[in-house]
Amino acid sequence: MWLKLKAVLISLMVGVGALLFLSLYGCVSKPRVTDEGVADLDIIQVGLIDAEFSRPLSSAVDRRDVSVFFNPRDNNVYLEFRHQGMTFRQYWNSANRAAFREALEKYKADYEARNLVDKPSRTQRIYGSLRGMILWGFAPQMGGFGLALGSQGYPVYDLGYAFKRESSRMETPYFTVFQAQCQDVLASSESGQSLYLYIHYTRAQADELVRLFDQSYLLSLIEARPVSEPDSDSY
């Protein structure tokens, strides 16, 4: 009887030990990201989307590529794009990404209910405003983050919608992020200001960005990376 009980206890201890090992191994091999981020993880290129940008002094839009990156160190997603000869990096933290998703759902509900009206003064920030952060400069778009852009600011992002003219000259509604002008906090004088700009998304374009904004998806990109072994000291 005692031998059987001893065997059961040993079996239980081995099982618990194995579970603890697997749990610890999983924590080491699959780093988790909080709002504060995880240090020592490189920036990940998440994807490439397209969006519509308002032409200056026009009701028409131009479609351009927007590169999407994720920085696990600060848990920010960055959108990089060209506008009026300048490169912008538009930062979206986890709270702002959630607000973007919620605003898009409200827009889609208004779209389906045919509640949209062509009154920019009412609709530019109808789904709220956020405090964001951007970098900008005259450097070319590089598809990476080794490039210093020189200017940094904290603009307001207005979330709403706007009717814009397509090539067919039909007025089409777009879910819209208005990036207000902001002061360059790195400038030595008060003369440095960013451009204001409008980024317009079709529902399909915005849905794709929400997919790339998703925290679970971003974490899966980290977890899919192999854990690097420390370099040996031999040479």
C-alpha positions as CSV (number, residue, x, y, z in Angstrom):
1,M,0.0,0.0,0.0
2,W,2.7,2.4,1.0
3,L,4.7,1.6,-2.2
4,K,1.6,2.3,-4.4
5,L,1.0,5.7,-2.6
6,K,4.7,6.6,-3.0
7,A,4.5,5.8,-6.7
8,V,1.4,8.0,-7.1
9,L,3.1,10.9,-5.3
10,I,6.2,10.6,-7.4
11,S,4.1,10.6,-10.6
12,L,2.2,13.7,-9.5
13,M,5.5,15.5,-8.7
14,V,6.9,14.7,-12.1
15,G,3.7,15.9,-13.8
16,V,3.7,19.2,-11.8
17,G,7.4,19.7,-12.6
18,A,6.8,19.2,-16.3
19,L,3.9,21.7,-16.3
20,L,6.0,24.3,-14.5
21,F,8.9,23.7,-17.0
22,L,6.6,24.1,-20.0
23,S,5.0,27.2,-18.5
24,L,8.4,28.8,-17.8
25,Y,9.7,27.8,-21.3
26,G,6.6,29.4,-22.9
27,C,7.1,32.6,-21.0
28,V,10.8,32.8,-22.1
29,S,10.2,31.8,-25.7
30,K,7.1,33.9,-26.3
31,P,7.5,37.4,-24.8
32,R,4.4,39.3,-24.0
33,V,3.8,43.0,-24.7
34,T,2.1,45.4,-22.3
35,D,1.2,49.1,-22.8
36,E,4.8,49.8,-21.6
37,G,6.2,47.5,-24.2
38,V,9.0,45.0,-24.2
39,A,12.6,46.1,-24.5
40,D,15.2,44.6,-26.9
41,L,12.8,43.5,-29.6
42,D,13.2,44.9,-33.1
43,I,10.6,46.8,-35.1
44,I,8.4,44.5,-37.2
45,Q,7.1,45.4,-40.6
46,V,3.4,44.5,-40.3
47,G,2.1,45.2,-43.8
48,L,1.3,47.6,-46.5
49,I,-2.1,49.2,-47.1
50,D,-3.4,51.9,-49.3
51,A,-5.4,55.0,-48.3
52,E,-6.7,58.2,-49.9
53,F,-5.1,61.6,-49.3
54,S,-6.8,64.9,-50.0
55,R,-5.2,67.0,-52.7
56,P,-4.4,70.6,-51.7
57,L,-7.2,73.0,-52.6
58,S,-9.3,70.3,-54.2
59,S,-12.1,67.9,-53.3
60,A,-10.4,65.0,-55.1
61,V,-8.2,62.4,-53.5
62,D,-5.1,60.5,-54.4
63,R,-4.4,56.9,-53.5
64,R,-1.0,56.2,-51.8
65,D,0.8,53.4,-50.1
66,V,1.0,53.4,-46.3
67,S,3.6,51.2,-44.6
68,V,2.6,49.7,-41.3
69,F,5.2,48.9,-38.6
70,F,5.0,47.6,-35.0
71,N,7.5,48.6,-32.3
72,P,7.3,46.1,-29.4
73,R,9.5,48.3,-27.3
74,D,6.8,50.9,-26.8
75,N,3.8,49.0,-28.1
76,N,3.1,51.5,-30.8
77,V,2.1,51.0,-34.4
78,Y,3.5,53.4,-36.9
79,L,2.1,54.4,-40.3
80,E,4.7,55.7,-42.7
81,F,3.7,57.6,-45.8
82,R,4.6,60.5,-48.2
83,H,2.5,63.7,-48.4
84,Q,3.4,66.9,-50.3
85,G,7.0,65.9,-50.6
86,M,7.5,64.9,-47.0
87,T,7.7,61.6,-45.1
88,F,5.4,61.2,-42.1
89,R,5.4,58.6,-39.4
90,Q,2.1,58.6,-37.5
91,Y,2.0,56.9,-34.2
92,W,-0.9,54.9,-32.8
93,N,-0.7,53.6,-29.2
94,S,-2.9,50.8,-27.9
95,A,-5.6,53.2,-26.6
96,N,-5.8,55.2,-29.8
97,R,-5.9,52.0,-31.9
98,A,-9.0,50.9,-29.8
99,A,-10.6,54.3,-30.4
100,F,-10.0,54.0,-34.1
101,R,-11.7,50.6,-34.2
102,E,-14.7,51.9,-32.1
103,A,-15.1,55.0,-34.3
104,L,-15.0,52.8,-37.5
105,E,-17.8,50.7,-36.1
106,K,-19.9,53.8,-35.5
107,Y,-19.2,55.0,-39.0
108,K,-20.2,51.7,-40.6
109,A,-23.4,51.7,-38.6
110,D,-24.2,55.3,-39.8
111,Y,-23.2,54.2,-43.4
112,E,-25.6,51.2,-43.4
113,A,-28.4,53.3,-41.8
114,R,-27.8,56.0,-44.5
115,N,-27.3,58.7,-41.8
116,L,-24.2,60.3,-43.4
117,V,-24.4,64.0,-44.3
118,D,-22.1,66.1,-46.4
119,K,-21.4,68.8,-43.8
120,P,-17.6,68.8,-43.0
121,S,-18.0,71.2,-40.0
122,R,-20.3,68.6,-38.3
123,T,-18.6,65.4,-39.4
124,Q,-14.8,66.0,-39.1
125,R,-14.7,64.9,-35.5
126,I,-18.1,63.3,-35.0
127,Y,-16.5,60.1,-33.6
128,G,-14.0,61.8,-31.3
129,S,-10.6,63.4,-31.1
130,L,-7.3,61.9,-29.9
131,R,-3.8,63.1,-29.0
132,G,-1.3,61.5,-31.2
133,M,2.4,61.8,-32.1
134,I,4.2,62.2,-35.4
135,L,7.6,62.4,-36.9
136,W,8.2,64.2,-40.2
137,G,10.9,65.5,-42.5
138,F,12.0,65.8,-46.1
139,A,13.9,62.5,-46.1
140,P,12.7,59.9,-48.6
141,Q,10.4,57.0,-47.5
142,M,12.7,54.1,-46.6
143,G,10.3,51.3,-45.6
144,G,12.1,51.1,-42.2
145,F,13.0,53.1,-39.2
146,G,16.7,53.7,-39.5
147,L,16.0,57.1,-40.9
148,A,15.9,60.3,-38.8
149,L,13.2,62.6,-39.9
150,G,14.2,65.6,-37.8
151,S,10.8,66.9,-36.5
152,Q,8.5,65.6,-33.9
153,G,5.1,66.8,-32.6
154,Y,1.9,65.9,-30.9
155,P,-1.1,66.7,-33.1
156,V,-4.8,66.0,-32.5
157,Y,-6.3,63.3,-34.6
158,D,-10.0,63.9,-35.4
159,L,-12.0,60.8,-36.3
160,G,-15.0,61.4,-38.6
161,Y,-15.9,61.1,-42.2
162,A,-15.9,63.2,-45.4
163,F,-17.4,63.1,-48.9
164,K,-14.7,63.3,-51.5
165,R,-14.7,63.2,-55.3
166,E,-13.4,60.1,-57.0
167,S,-12.1,59.9,-60.6
168,S,-15.6,59.2,-61.7
169,R,-16.5,62.6,-60.2
170,M,-19.0,60.9,-57.9
171,E,-19.0,62.1,-54.3
172,T,-18.1,59.2,-52.1
173,P,-18.0,59.0,-48.3
174,Y,-14.8,58.0,-46.5
175,F,-13.9,57.3,-42.9
176,T,-11.4,60.0,-42.2
177,V,-8.5,60.8,-39.9
178,F,-7.7,64.5,-39.8
179,Q,-4.2,65.2,-38.5
180,A,-4.1,68.8,-37.2
181,Q,-1.0,71.0,-37.4
182,C,1.3,70.8,-34.5
183,Q,4.5,72.5,-33.2
184,D,7.8,70.8,-33.8
185,V,9.0,70.2,-30.2
186,L,12.6,69.6,-31.5
187,A,12.9,73.0,-33.3
188,S,15.0,75.7,-31.7
189,S,12.4,78.4,-32.6
190,E,8.6,78.5,-32.7
191,S,8.5,78.6,-36.5
192,G,8.5,74.8,-37.1
193,Q,5.0,73.4,-37.7
194,S,3.8,70.3,-39.4
195,L,1.4,70.2,-42.2
196,Y,-2.3,69.4,-41.6
197,L,-3.6,66.5,-43.6
198,Y,-6.6,64.3,-44.2
199,I,-6.3,60.5,-44.6
200,H,-9.4,58.9,-46.0
201,Y,-10.3,55.2,-45.8
202,T,-12.9,53.1,-47.6
203,R,-14.6,50.7,-45.2
204,A,-12.4,47.9,-46.7
205,Q,-9.2,49.9,-46.2
206,A,-10.1,50.8,-42.6
207,D,-11.0,47.2,-41.8
208,E,-7.6,46.1,-43.0
209,L,-5.9,48.7,-40.8
210,V,-8.0,47.5,-37.8
211,R,-6.8,44.0,-38.5
212,L,-3.2,45.1,-38.5
213,F,-3.9,47.3,-35.3
214,D,-5.2,44.2,-33.4
215,Q,-3.1,43.5,-30.3
216,S,-3.5,39.7,-30.6
217,Y,-2.3,39.8,-34.2
218,L,0.7,42.0,-33.3
219,L,1.6,39.6,-30.5
220,S,1.4,36.6,-32.9
221,L,4.1,38.3,-35.0
222,I,6.4,38.4,-32.0
223,E,5.6,34.8,-30.9
224,A,6.3,33.5,-34.4
225,R,9.9,34.8,-34.3
226,P,12.6,32.3,-33.3
227,V,14.3,33.0,-30.0
228,S,17.9,34.1,-30.7
229,E,20.6,32.3,-28.8
230,P,23.4,34.4,-27.2
231,D,26.6,34.6,-29.3
232,S,29.6,32.6,-28.1
233,D,32.8,34.3,-27.2
234,S,34.9,32.2,-29.6
235,Y,36.6,33.8,-32.5
